[in-house]
Amino acid sequence: MTKVLIDTNIIIDLLSKRKDFYYDAAELMSSADKNEIQLFISSLTIANANYILSKHLSEQKAREVLRKFKVLVEILSLDEKVIDLALSDDQFKDFEDGLQYYSALEGYIDIIITRNKKDFKNPKYRF
């Protein structure tokens, strides 16, 4: 089964029901529900999603949404190796993108799905 890392922006699209992007994100979740793909996120995504959702919902509601969402995905760790790799790599202007990229690499992920194409366009390693 194809292992897919979903970038934080896609998760925010889904959980906050962003008008132009929600249905594509929901379709991705549906593919996972049908066991067509296996979904992964970086542990950083949970923290970032909580921060964004808490701006629009109460802190309690944001955490409730994340608890329900968490059962749909597997979470990749940000360990010392991943952090060191991201700190040493200057290809990512956004440090968080580097963390997600190296989480995927260390997790043997096949594909990263993101709307942030400009920051993931020239990875050193191909999945």
Backbone as numpy.savetxt, mean C-alpha at the origin, in Angstrom:
# Nx Ny Nz CAx CAy CAz Cx Cy Cz
-0.31 -17.85 -7.24 -1.16 -16.68 -7.24 -0.26 -15.43 -7.24
-0.67 -14.42 -7.96 0.10 -13.19 -8.06 0.00 -12.40 -6.75
1.17 -12.01 -6.25 1.26 -11.23 -5.02 1.36 -9.76 -5.39
0.42 -8.95 -4.88 0.30 -7.55 -5.26 0.42 -6.66 -4.04
1.37 -5.71 -4.09 1.44 -4.67 -3.07 0.61 -3.49 -3.54
-0.26 -3.03 -2.70 -1.10 -1.88 -3.03 -0.52 -0.66 -2.32
-0.21 0.36 -3.10 0.33 1.60 -2.57 -0.72 2.29 -1.70
-0.23 3.09 -0.79 -1.10 3.79 0.16 -2.18 4.60 -0.55
-1.86 5.24 -1.66 -2.86 6.08 -2.32 -4.09 5.28 -2.77
-3.89 4.04 -3.16 -5.01 3.19 -3.57 -5.89 2.83 -2.36
-5.24 2.57 -1.25 -5.99 2.26 -0.01 -6.81 3.46 0.44
-6.21 4.64 0.38 -6.95 5.86 0.74 -8.12 6.07 -0.22
-7.91 5.80 -1.50 -9.01 5.89 -2.48 -10.18 5.02 -2.05
-9.86 3.80 -1.67 -10.89 2.84 -1.28 -11.59 3.25 0.02
-10.79 3.47 1.05 -11.37 3.69 2.38 -12.06 5.04 2.53
-11.61 6.03 1.78 -12.27 7.34 1.86 -13.27 7.54 0.72
-13.40 6.50 -0.11 -14.34 6.50 -1.24 -14.14 7.73 -2.13
-12.87 7.97 -2.51 -12.55 9.09 -3.41 -13.29 8.91 -4.73
-13.98 9.94 -5.11 -14.91 9.91 -6.25 -14.32 9.28 -7.52
-13.20 9.77 -7.98 -12.67 9.33 -9.27 -11.92 8.01 -9.22
-11.65 7.50 -8.02 -10.77 6.34 -7.91 -11.35 5.16 -7.13
-12.45 5.37 -6.45 -13.01 4.35 -5.56 -13.33 3.05 -6.30
-13.97 3.12 -7.44 -14.44 1.90 -8.11 -13.29 1.03 -8.59
-12.23 1.64 -9.06 -11.06 0.86 -9.45 -10.44 0.16 -8.24
-10.37 0.87 -7.13 -9.82 0.27 -5.90 -10.73 -0.86 -5.41
-12.03 -0.66 -5.49 -12.97 -1.70 -5.06 -12.88 -2.93 -5.97
-12.65 -2.71 -7.25 -12.50 -3.82 -8.19 -11.26 -4.66 -7.84
-10.22 -4.00 -7.42 -9.01 -4.68 -6.99 -9.31 -5.58 -5.77
-10.06 -5.05 -4.82 -10.44 -5.84 -3.65 -11.31 -7.03 -4.04
-12.17 -6.83 -5.01 -13.02 -7.90 -5.51 -12.19 -9.02 -6.13
-11.14 -8.65 -6.86 -10.25 -9.66 -7.45 -9.58 -10.50 -6.36
-9.23 -9.85 -5.28 -8.62 -10.59 -4.16 -9.65 -11.49 -3.49
-10.87 -10.99 -3.36 -11.94 -11.77 -2.75 -12.24 -13.03 -3.56
-12.04 -12.97 -4.86 -12.25 -14.11 -5.75 -11.01 -15.00 -5.84
-10.01 -14.70 -5.02 -8.73 -15.44 -5.00 -8.00 -15.40 -6.34
-8.16 -14.31 -7.05 -7.42 -14.12 -8.30 -6.03 -13.53 -8.04
-5.93 -12.77 -6.96 -4.66 -12.17 -6.55 -4.58 -12.19 -5.03
-3.37 -12.02 -4.52 -3.16 -11.94 -3.08 -2.66 -10.54 -2.78
-3.36 -9.80 -1.90 -3.05 -8.41 -1.63 -2.17 -8.22 -0.41
-1.23 -7.30 -0.54 -0.31 -6.94 0.54 -0.24 -5.43 0.64
0.04 -4.95 1.83 0.35 -3.54 2.05 1.55 -3.46 2.97
2.20 -2.33 2.95 3.26 -2.06 3.90 2.63 -1.68 5.23
3.31 -2.00 6.31 2.79 -1.58 7.63 2.68 -0.07 7.71
3.49 0.63 6.95 3.43 2.09 6.89 2.07 2.56 6.38
1.46 1.80 5.51 0.16 2.16 4.94 -0.91 2.28 6.01
-0.89 1.40 7.00 -1.87 1.48 8.09 -1.73 2.80 8.83
-0.50 3.19 9.15 -0.28 4.45 9.87 -0.71 5.64 9.03
-0.32 5.64 7.76 -0.69 6.76 6.88 -2.19 6.84 6.65
-2.83 5.70 6.46 -4.28 5.68 6.25 -5.01 6.16 7.50
-4.54 5.75 8.66 -5.16 6.21 9.90 -5.05 7.73 10.02
-3.90 8.27 9.69 -3.70 9.71 9.76 -4.66 10.45 8.83
-4.76 10.00 7.58 -5.64 10.66 6.61 -7.11 10.49 6.98
-7.49 9.27 7.31 -8.90 9.01 7.64 -9.33 9.78 8.88
-8.42 9.94 9.84 -8.75 10.65 11.08 -9.04 12.13 10.84
-8.59 12.66 9.71 -8.90 14.04 9.37 -10.35 14.20 8.91
-10.93 13.09 8.41 -12.28 13.13 7.86 -13.30 12.41 8.74
-12.82 11.51 9.57 -13.67 10.73 10.47 -13.16 10.92 11.89
-13.89 10.44 12.85 -13.35 10.44 14.21 -12.21 9.42 14.29
-11.35 9.58 15.27 -10.25 8.63 15.45 -10.80 7.21 15.65
-11.86 7.09 16.40 -12.47 5.78 16.65 -13.03 5.18 15.36
-13.70 5.97 14.55 -14.27 5.48 13.29 -13.15 5.09 12.31
-12.09 5.89 12.27 -10.97 5.58 11.38 -10.37 4.23 11.74
-10.19 3.98 13.01 -9.62 2.69 13.43 -10.58 1.54 13.16
-11.86 1.78 13.29 -12.84 0.74 12.97 -12.77 0.38 11.49
-12.68 1.37 10.63 -12.55 1.15 9.19 -11.29 0.34 8.90
-10.19 0.70 9.55 -8.92 -0.01 9.31 -8.96 -1.44 9.84
-9.62 -1.67 10.97 -9.74 -3.04 11.48 -10.49 -3.93 10.49
-11.54 -3.41 9.91 -12.31 -4.18 8.93 -11.51 -4.40 7.65
-10.79 -3.37 7.22 -9.98 -3.47 6.01 -8.84 -4.47 6.16
-8.23 -4.50 7.32 -7.04 -5.30 7.58 -7.24 -6.79 7.27
-8.45 -7.29 7.37 -8.69 -8.71 7.10 -8.57 -9.05 5.60
-8.56 -8.03 4.74 -8.50 -8.24 3.30 -7.07 -8.35 2.76
-6.10 -7.95 3.57 -4.72 -7.86 3.09 -3.76 -8.51 4.08
-2.56 -8.79 3.58 -1.47 -9.19 4.46 -0.54 -8.00 4.58
0.05 -7.85 5.75 0.87 -6.68 6.03 2.34 -7.05 6.05
3.11 -6.31 5.24 4.56 -6.50 5.18 5.24 -5.63 6.22
6.25 -6.17 6.86 6.95 -5.46 7.92 7.94 -4.45 7.36
8.16 -3.43 8.16 9.25 -2.49 7.91 10.34 -2.82 8.93
11.24 -3.68 8.52 12.31 -4.06 9.44 13.56 -3.23 9.17
14.61 -3.50 9.91 15.84 -2.72 9.78 16.42 -2.79 8.37
16.36 -3.95 7.75 16.90 -4.10 6.40 16.16 -3.21 5.41
14.84 -3.22 5.47 14.03 -2.40 4.56 14.33 -0.93 4.78
14.41 -0.52 6.02 14.71 0.88 6.33 16.09 1.27 5.82
17.09 0.41 6.05 18.44 0.70 5.56 18.49 0.79 4.04
17.78 -0.10 3.36 17.75 -0.05 1.89 17.12 1.26 1.41
16.03 1.65 2.02 15.35 2.89 1.61 16.20 4.12 1.93
16.88 4.10 3.05 17.75 5.23 3.41 18.94 5.36 2.47
19.39 4.24 1.94 20.58 4.23 1.06 20.25 4.49 -0.40
18.99 4.53 -0.75 18.58 4.63 -2.15 18.12 6.06 -2.45
18.75 6.70 -3.41 18.36 8.06 -3.77 17.42 8.13 -4.97
16.95 6.98 -5.46 16.05 7.00 -6.61 14.65 7.47 -6.23
14.28 7.34 -4.97 12.94 7.75 -4.53 13.03 9.11 -3.85
12.35 10.09 -4.43 12.30 11.42 -3.79 11.50 11.34 -2.49
10.50 10.50 -2.50 9.65 10.31 -1.32 10.13 9.08 -0.57
10.65 9.28 0.63 11.18 8.20 1.44 10.15 7.09 1.66
8.89 7.48 1.84 7.83 6.49 2.06 7.69 5.55 0.87
7.87 6.06 -0.33 7.82 5.21 -1.53 8.95 4.18 -1.49
10.12 4.61 -1.08 11.25 3.69 -0.95 10.97 2.60 0.06
10.35 2.97 1.16 10.00 1.96 2.17 9.03 0.93 1.60
8.03 1.39 0.87 7.07 0.46 0.29 7.73 -0.41 -0.78
8.56 0.20 -1.59 9.26 -0.54 -2.65 10.11 -1.66 -2.05
10.91 -1.33 -1.05 11.79 -2.36 -0.48 11.02 -3.37 0.38
9.90 -2.97 0.94 9.02 -3.94 1.61 8.54 -4.97 0.60
8.15 -4.48 -0.57 7.68 -5.37 -1.64 8.81 -6.28 -2.11
9.97 -5.72 -2.30 11.11 -6.50 -2.76 11.45 -7.61 -1.76
11.50 -7.27 -0.50 11.83 -8.25 0.54 10.70 -9.26 0.74
9.47 -8.88 0.40 8.32 -9.78 0.54 8.06 -10.62 -0.70
8.97 -10.56 -1.69 8.82 -11.31 -2.94 7.49 -11.02 -3.63
7.15 -9.74 -3.67 5.91 -9.29 -4.30 6.12 -9.23 -5.81
5.09 -9.61 -6.57 5.17 -9.63 -8.03 4.92 -8.27 -8.67
3.98 -7.51 -8.09 3.53 -6.26 -8.71 3.24 -5.23 -7.62
3.55 -3.98 -7.93 3.11 -2.86 -7.09 2.05 -2.11 -7.89
0.91 -1.86 -7.26 -0.13 -1.07 -7.91 -0.19 0.29 -7.20
-0.04 1.33 -8.01 -0.03 2.70 -7.49 -0.59 3.64 -8.55
-1.02 4.81 -8.11 -1.34 5.88 -9.04 -0.15 6.83 -9.15
0.85 6.62 -8.35 2.03 7.47 -8.26 3.12 6.97 -9.22
2.82 6.98 -10.49 3.72 6.41 -11.50 5.06 7.14 -11.59
5.07 8.44 -11.37 6.30 9.20 -11.54 7.38 8.79 -10.54
7.00 8.38 -9.36 8.00 8.02 -8.35 8.40 6.54 -8.39
7.68 5.73 -9.15 8.01 4.31 -9.27 8.43 3.95 -10.70
8.84 4.93 -11.49 9.09 4.66 -12.91 10.42 4.00 -13.21
11.42 4.15 -12.39 12.74 3.61 -12.71 13.32 2.77 -11.57
12.59 1.77 -11.13 13.16 0.96 -10.04 14.41 0.20 -10.50
15.34 0.02 -9.57 16.56 -0.73 -9.87 16.24 -2.19 -10.14
15.23 -2.69 -9.47 14.86 -4.09 -9.57 13.46 -4.18 -10.14
13.25 -5.08 -11.04 11.92 -5.30 -11.60 11.27 -6.46 -10.90
9.99 -6.37 -10.71 9.23 -7.45 -10.07 8.75 -8.41 -11.13
